[in-house]
Amino acid sequence: MWPNLNDGDTIDCIKYESQEIILGDIIIFYHPFNSSTVLVKRVKKVRANEYWVVGDNPDPTSSEDSHNFGYVGKSKIIAFQR
């Protein structure tokens, strides 16, 4: 999420309990293919119960996001930040 967040930064989040997630929110979620990995990404697209997420870094090869694993389902979300 660099340049807006750096390694080691702490962010205040809201525990996800089926609240509405909107464009621009940051979500904290389990990686769709590796549930031991937690990711932090920004929501760029919303479609029925799924979210397209990307990092803030302008280099698309700098981290994994929806370009690599597709939409993230609601069941993977841990928390979010507006």
Secondary structure, DSSP 8 states (H G I E B T S, - for coil): -TTTS-TT-----EE-SS----TT-EEEEEETTEEEEEEEEEEEEEETTEEEEE-S-S-TTSS--HHHH--EEGGGEEEEE-
